[in-house]
Amino acid sequence: MGTTDTERAVDGELDGAGGFSDPEFRSELRDLPPSAKLVAKVLETNHALSQGEIAEATLLPDRTVRYALNRLQEVELVGARHSFQDARKQVYFIDG
């Protein structure tokens, strides 16, 4: 069974794919609020994180993190999947 690009990106196997080094990613990110930029940067350096882990890493309120994730997903810069450790949780990752 093959591994998708998203699975490899989540596992850290796609070095240099997407993220802040990609001009298209940066262009899409430019018009988003500062909270979305911070969340994207944290996800770029930490791969897949839950909303709570992102809130802890950024020191942003849960509501702000939720808003930032929604904005990032709207422009398809961030993807989500169920956590392998806890299927009740979603984890978010750079999808660019």
Backbone torsions as a table, in degrees:
resi	resn	phi	psi	omega
1	MET	NA	131.3	-177.3
2	GLY	-79.1	158.8	177.9
3	THR	-103.2	132.6	180.0
4	THR	-78.0	163.4	176.5
5	ASP	-60.1	-37.7	-179.5
6	THR	-63.7	-44.1	178.7
7	GLU	-63.6	-41.3	179.0
8	ARG	-67.4	-37.8	178.6
9	ALA	-64.6	-40.9	179.1
10	VAL	-64.8	-36.2	180.0
11	ASP	-83.6	0.2	176.8
12	GLY	82.5	19.2	-176.4
13	GLU	-90.0	-11.0	-179.0
14	LEU	-104.5	75.5	-179.4
15	ASP	-68.5	131.0	177.1
16	GLY	82.0	-2.9	179.7
17	ALA	-85.6	119.1	178.7
18	GLY	70.9	-161.4	178.3
19	GLY	75.8	-167.3	-173.1
20	PHE	-67.0	-17.3	177.7
21	SER	-80.1	-12.0	-179.8
22	ASP	-89.7	120.8	-179.0
23	PRO	-58.4	-36.9	178.1
24	GLU	-65.4	-41.2	178.0
25	PHE	-60.2	-48.6	-179.8
26	ARG	-61.1	-39.3	179.9
27	SER	-63.8	-44.5	178.5
28	GLU	-65.3	-37.1	-176.6
29	LEU	-73.5	-26.7	-173.6
30	ARG	-54.2	-39.0	-175.5
31	ASP	-90.5	1.0	-179.5
32	LEU	-86.0	160.5	-179.7
33	PRO	-67.3	159.6	-179.4
34	PRO	-55.3	-35.1	179.6
35	SER	-63.1	-38.5	178.5
36	ALA	-66.8	-38.0	177.8
37	LYS	-64.6	-42.1	178.7
38	LEU	-64.5	-44.9	178.9
39	VAL	-61.2	-42.9	178.8
40	ALA	-61.5	-41.5	-179.8
41	LYS	-64.9	-42.1	178.4
42	VAL	-63.9	-41.9	178.9
43	LEU	-67.0	-33.3	179.2
44	GLU	-64.5	-37.1	-176.8
45	THR	-89.7	-16.3	-175.6
46	ASN	-118.7	3.1	-178.3
47	HIS	62.1	-125.1	-172.6
48	ALA	-90.2	126.1	179.1
49	LEU	-135.6	151.7	173.5
50	SER	-78.7	167.9	178.6
51	GLN	-60.0	-41.6	179.0
52	GLY	-63.3	-40.4	178.3
53	GLU	-66.2	-37.2	177.7
54	ILE	-66.0	-43.8	179.3
55	ALA	-60.1	-41.5	179.8
56	GLU	-66.3	-42.5	-177.9
57	ALA	-69.6	-33.7	-175.8
58	THR	-95.6	-14.9	-174.5
59	LEU	64.2	23.2	176.8
60	LEU	-93.3	151.0	175.1
61	PRO	-63.7	152.4	180.0
62	ASP	-53.5	-42.3	-178.3
63	ARG	-62.2	-40.4	179.0
64	THR	-67.5	-40.4	177.9
65	VAL	-63.6	-43.6	179.0
66	ARG	-60.1	-44.3	178.0
67	TYR	-62.3	-46.2	-179.6
68	ALA	-61.8	-43.5	179.1
69	LEU	-63.7	-41.1	177.4
70	ASN	-61.0	-44.6	178.7
71	ARG	-62.9	-43.1	179.7
72	LEU	-65.5	-36.3	177.9
73	GLN	-71.6	-34.9	178.6
74	GLU	-58.6	-37.9	-179.5
75	VAL	-97.2	11.2	173.7
76	GLU	60.0	36.1	174.9
77	LEU	-93.5	-22.8	-178.4
78	VAL	-127.3	137.6	175.6
79	GLY	-111.9	167.6	179.7
80	ALA	-138.2	150.4	174.0
81	ARG	-152.0	166.8	176.5
82	HIS	-71.9	144.5	178.8
83	SER	-67.8	140.8	175.5
84	PHE	-71.5	-29.7	-179.7
85	GLN	-80.5	-34.5	-177.4
86	ASP	-145.7	100.5	-174.2
87	ALA	-64.0	-11.4	177.3
88	ARG	-77.1	-17.8	-177.3
89	LYS	-103.0	150.4	171.1
90	GLN	-97.9	146.3	169.4
91	VAL	-119.2	149.2	-175.0
92	TYR	-116.9	148.2	-177.5
93	PHE	-151.4	157.9	176.2
94	ILE	-65.7	128.5	-176.7
95	ASP	-122.4	51.8	-175.3
96	GLY	-123.6	NA	NA
